[in-house]
Amino acid sequence: MKAYVYGAGGATIAEVPKPTPSGTQVLVRVHACGLNRADLGMTKGQAHGSSGGIGTVLGMEWAGEVAELGPQAKGVRVGDKVMGSGAGAFAEYTLSDHGRLFRTPSNMNFEESATLPVALATMHNAVVTNGALQPGQSVLIQGASSGVGLMALQIAKLKGAKLVIGSSTDTMRRSRLHEFGADLAVDSSDPGWVDQVLKATGGEGVDLIVDQVSGKVASQNLAATKIKGRIVNVGRLGGTHADFNFDLHAARRIHYIGVTFRTRSIEEIREIFDEVRKDIWPAVESRKLQLPIDQVFAFKDIGKAFEHMEANRHLGKIVVTL
């Protein structure tokens, strides 16, 4: 089968063996894939958790049809339309554990559904489970113009946040955040953004920050969070090391929580997918939670899709079809 593989000369389309499901695995015939920022690093040889390096079939998000079941796989049947996440997504066929699949709603095509699994699982876990957002509270999403960021804005609004703030350093993307639930949009590269957040919250700061940036905004986040507030760190787009004001962290008694899928067990991932299904799936089916598609590329042009992502001018998801 054809797959997008990282090799000695970089990422390229190559022929690889079609996988066979075992245990609780499900073999899926892939029809569309969503690109994620971590994929871009892996096209350059970077590892993402335990995945990466020469011989790796790239990709982590897809939509398609169930082609074959492992002997212990449950909950789906051959022919079911599904979307999900897992390694090796950029290929004609991919394997996934039966617990990290969502059934594709009947009112959604493959391209649309391929945009959702990573964003739904990541941001429901960050905003609701770890962020413990309650109705009437305020939230700031750092890096809100990414696909997962746009989903975080929508989930926060769905869960009854009184004030939703999104950050983006790009003027065009920042101007559109209100379309996805932001009541206020700030530029995190502007030294005055913390003052804007404090003004919007009566000087107190927000109840919750979901931070995809970290790096240089880490100490600014502390100043923008209210006493006994929460910061959920889900990313490192601003760098992995930076100054951190430990005294301010202690003084404001902030709960600082780190989350990632890279070190989670399959049991933990299954639980996250279950929580999405139980809590917000009706909003997915009604299209209240959805992501814009910036551009669709054919699989033969997947290299161009990554060039488009690296240019960093898109809003929403970049999708590749097979």
N, C-alpha and C positions, 0 to 999 in steps of 0.2 A: 504494500500500500504506500501511497505518497504521504510524506510527513515533513514538517519543517524542523530540521535537526541542526544542533550546534556541532560543527566539525572543526578540524584543525585549521581550516581556512575561514572559519566564521559560520554564520547561520545560512543554511541553504535547503532547498527542497530536495529530498532524497527518497529512495525506496527502502523501506524497512519492513520487517515481518509484521503481519497482522497479529495483534495480541489475542490471547485466549483467556476468558474469565475463569477464575478459580474462587473458591470460598464464597464470600458475600459480594464478589465483584460483578459488575454489569458491563457488558460490551455495548458501546453506543456507536451507531453510524452517525458521524458528525456532519451537520449541515451548515453550521455557522459558529464562529468563535469570536469572543470579545477580547480585545487587547487590554493589558494592564501594564502599569508602570514597571512592575517587577519583571515582566517579560522583556522589556527593553534592555535591562541590565543583563539578563540571561543570554540575549543575542550577542553580547560582548564577552561571554564566558564567565560572568559572575554567578555565584551560587545563590539560590533562594531556599533557605532551609537545607534540607538534604538533597535537593535537586540542583542540577547544573553540571556543566563541564562537557567534555567531548563525548558525543554519542547520545546526548539528551534530546529527546523529542520535546520541543518547547510548547508553551501554552498552558493555561490553567482554568479556562472558562469556555463553555461551549453549550450548544443546543443541538439536539438531534433525535434519533429514534432508537429504541432498545432493539439490539440485534441478537443478543444471546445472553443467557443468565448463567452465573456460576451456581454450583449445586446448593449453596446456602443463601442465595440472594432472594430477598422477599420484597413485596410491596409494589413491584412493577411486572409487566408482561411484555413479551416480544411484540414489537410494533407500537408500544406506547411512546408518545412524544414527551421528551424530558429535557431539562436543562440542569446543569450542575457544574461542579468544579473538581479539579484534580490535575495531576501531572499529565503531560502528553496530550494536550488538547488540540494542538495544531496538526491534525492528522485526519485521514479518512475514517479511522476508527480510534476510539479511546476507551480506557477502562476507568470505572469509578466504583467506589463502594456504594452499596445500595442505600446507605444512610445519608449520602450527600447529593441526593437527587431531588429536584422539584418537578412535579408534573407541569407541563406547559399548559397554561390556560387556553381554551379553545379560541379565544379572541386575539391571540398573539401569534405572530409568525416566528420563524426560526431566528431571523436577524434581531428582532426585538427581544426575544427571550434570552438570547446569548449575552445581552448586556447586563443581566440582572443577578446571577447567582453570587458572585463575589461581593457586589455592593450590598445586597440584602443581608447576607450572612455577616459580613464585616461590620456593617453599621448598626444592625439591630443589636449585635453583641456589644458594640461600643456605646451606643446611645442609651439603650434600654437595660441590658443585663448588667454591664459594668458601670455605665454612667448613671444608672438609677434615676433617669429623668422623670420628674413628676409633673402632672398638669399644673400650669401656672408658673413654672420655673423658667429661667433664662439659660440659653445655651449659645456658645460660640463654636463654629466649625472652622478650624484652621485648614486651609487648602480646600475650600468649599467648591471650587470650580472643576475639580476632578470628578470622574464618574461616581466614585464612592462618596465624595463630598456632597455632590448634588443629592444623592440618596439620603445622606445623613440629614440634610436640611429638611427633606420631605418627611422622614420618619419623626424628627423632632416636632414638626408642625402637627403631624398625625397624632402624636402622643400628648398633645395639648400644651406645648411650650408657649408661654406668654410672649417671650421675645426670642427670636431666632436671628443670630448674627452670623454672617459668613465672611470669610476673608479670601481675597485673591489679589495677586500683585499685577494682574493684567486688567487694563482699563475696560476693554470690551467684555471680558468674561465677568468682571465684577459688576458691570452695569446690568447683567442678565440674571444675577442671583435671586432677585425678587421673584422671578418666574417660578422658582423652585421652593419658595417659602421663606426666603430671607426678609426680615423686616428692616435690617440694616446691613450694608456691605462696607467692609473696611479693607484698606490696603496694608498688609502686614509689613511691607517694606517702608512705610511711612512711620517715623518715630512717634507721631501723634496718635496712633491707632488705639493705644491703651486708654488715653484720655477720652476718645470717642466712646469706647465701651463703658467706661466709668460714668460718663455723662448720661448714656442711655439707660443705665441701671441705678440712677440716683446716687452715684458715688460708691456703691457697694461692690460692684463686679458681678460677673455671671455665676450662676450655680454650677455650670458644667462647661468645660472646654473639651472638645474632641479634637485632638491635635495630630494632624498628619504631617506637620512641618518640623517641629522640634528645633534642634540647632539654635540659631540665633534668637528665636522667639521664646525659648524655654523660660527665661527669667521674666520676660514681658508677660507671658501667660500667668505667672504667679501674681503679678500686680493687677491683672485683669480678672482674677477669680476672687469671689467673695470669701470671707472667713468661713471655714469649714466647707468650702466648695470642693469640687472634684475636677481632676484633669485626667483624661484617658488618652494615653499616648499610643497611637496606632501606626505611626510612620516616622520616617527620618528624611523627608525630602530636603530639609534644611541642613542636613549633616548629622553625623552620629556623635560628635563631640562638640560641646560648647560650654560657655560659662553658665553656672546655675547658682542662683542666690539661695543658699541653704537657710539663711536666717529668715528670709521672707517666707520661704516654704513653711518653716516652723511657726513663725508668727501668725500666719494666716491659717494654720492648722489644715492644710490642704491634703486631701486624699489623692495621691498621685499613682495612677494604675497603668501598668504596661500590658498591652495585649498584642498578640500576633498568632497567625495560624501556623507559623513555621515550627513551633515546638509543641503543638497540640496533638494529642492522641486521636485516633479515629473515633474513639468513644466520645471524646469532648466535641469533635466536629459534628458527629451525629446529633448530639444534644443541641448544638447551636442551630442546626437545620430544623430540628423539631420545634424549637422555640419560635423560629420564623413562621413555620406553618401554623402553629397554634395562635400566635399573637397578631400577625399582620397580613396573613395570606389573603383574606378577603379584600384588602386594599390593593394587593397585587392583581387579583382577578378583575377588580373593577377599574383597573388602570389608574387608580389614584396615586399609586407608586409606580413610576416608570422613569426611564432615562432617555434623553435624546440621542439619536444616532448622528454623529458628525459626518461620517463618510463610510461607505461600504466598498471593499476591495475584493476582487476575485482571488482565490488561493494562489494562483500563479503570480499575482502581484503583491504577495505578502511582504516582500522587501520594501515596496513602496509604502505599504501601510505603516511600517515601522519608521520610515523616513518622515512620514506625516506626523507620527507621534513625537519623534525627536524634535521636529520643528516647534512643537509645543504651542500651536496656535489654535488647537481644536477645543470645542466645548462639547462635552458628552463623550460617547463611546465611539471608538473605531472598531469596525466589524469586518471580518473576513469570511467569505462564503465558500463552501466546497460543493 
